[in-house]
């Protein structure tokens, strides 16, 4: 028989619910303890609890910024290329990521040390 929303629970129903709730909590604790024991046995660490904050905000807190890329190293790579060079090639040779290299290239272009020919995927950097 379905219960109406305005009817109250009896003492027996509350006791039964409390017993089910206790059993559920015990089972969850046992599962967590088992996971921790299995991870320790395997030599790793137990998986952490789900994050409550977004990764972006959590990962940036307390992390120092990387120093700016040395533009001299980027310029040497460009000067050594015969037919110009793409951003991705400069990034590989310098060992940095493309956004960091692109910032260094913009700085060198603003200083009029290099020039850009072409657009988008066909863009090549040359010494000025």
C-alpha positions in Angstrom: 0.0 0.0 0.0 1.4 3.4 -1.0 2.0 5.9 1.7 0.5 9.4 1.4 3.0 12.3 1.7 1.2 13.8 4.7 1.3 10.5 6.8 3.9 10.2 9.5 6.3 7.2 10.0 5.7 4.8 12.9 8.3 4.1 15.5 8.8 0.6 14.0 9.4 2.1 10.5 11.9 4.7 11.9 13.8 1.9 13.7 13.9 -0.2 10.5 15.1 2.8 8.6 17.8 3.5 11.2 19.0 -0.1 11.0 19.3 0.0 7.2 21.1 3.3 7.4 23.7 1.9 10.0 24.2 -1.1 7.8 24.8 1.1 4.7 27.3 3.2 6.6 29.2 0.1 7.9 29.3 -1.3 4.4 30.7 1.9 2.9 33.4 2.1 5.6 34.3 -1.5 5.0 34.6 -0.9 1.3 36.9 2.1 1.9 39.0 0.1 4.3 39.3 -2.7 1.8 40.3 -0.3 -1.0 43.0 1.2 1.2 44.3 -2.2 2.2 44.3 -3.4 -1.4 46.2 -0.3 -2.6 48.7 -0.7 0.2 49.2 -4.3 -0.7 49.7 -3.4 -4.3 52.3 -0.7 -3.4 50.2 2.2 -4.5 47.9 4.7 -2.8 44.2 4.5 -2.4 42.2 6.6 -4.8 41.3 10.0 -3.5 37.9 11.2 -2.8 36.1 13.1 -5.7 37.1 16.7 -6.0 34.6 19.3 -4.7 36.2 22.2 -6.7 36.9 22.5 -10.3 40.3 21.4 -11.5 41.3 24.8 -12.8 40.9 26.6 -9.6 42.3 23.8 -7.5 45.4 23.3 -9.6 46.5 26.9 -9.8 46.5 27.6 -6.1 50.0 27.9 -4.7 51.7 27.0 -8.0 54.5 29.3 -9.0 54.6 30.6 -12.6 57.3 29.3 -14.9 59.9 31.8 -15.9 59.6 33.4 -19.3 61.3 31.6 -22.2 64.7 32.9 -23.2 64.1 34.7 -26.5 67.8 34.3 -27.5 67.4 30.6 -27.8 64.3 31.0 -29.9 66.1 33.5 -32.1 69.1 31.2 -32.6 66.7 28.4 -33.9 65.0 30.8 -36.3 68.4 32.2 -37.5 69.6 28.7 -38.2 66.7 27.7 -40.4 67.2 28.1 -44.1 63.6 28.4 -45.3 62.0 29.8 -42.2 60.5 27.7 -39.5 57.0 27.0 -38.0 56.1 27.5 -34.4 55.7 23.8 -33.8 59.3 23.2 -35.1 60.7 25.9 -32.9 58.9 24.4 -29.9 60.3 21.0 -30.6 63.9 22.3 -31.0 63.7 24.5 -27.9 61.9 21.9 -25.8 58.9 24.0 -24.8 55.2 24.1 -25.4 53.8 26.1 -28.4 52.0 28.8 -26.4 55.2 29.7 -24.5 57.2 29.7 -27.8 54.5 31.8 -29.5 54.8 34.4 -26.7 58.6 34.6 -27.3 58.0 34.9 -31.0 55.6 37.8 -30.5 58.2 39.5 -28.3 60.9 39.1 -30.9 58.5 40.3 -33.6 57.7 43.4 -31.6 61.5 44.1 -31.2 61.7 43.7 -35.0 64.2 40.9 -34.8 62.1 38.4 -36.8 59.3 38.6 -39.3 56.4 36.3 -40.2 55.5 35.2 -43.7 52.3 33.3 -44.4 49.2 32.7 -42.4 47.9 30.1 -40.0 49.3 26.6 -40.8 51.6 27.9 -43.6 53.1 30.6 -41.4 56.9 30.6 -41.2 59.2 32.8 -39.1 62.4 34.3 -40.6 65.1 36.6 -39.1 64.5 40.2 -40.0 
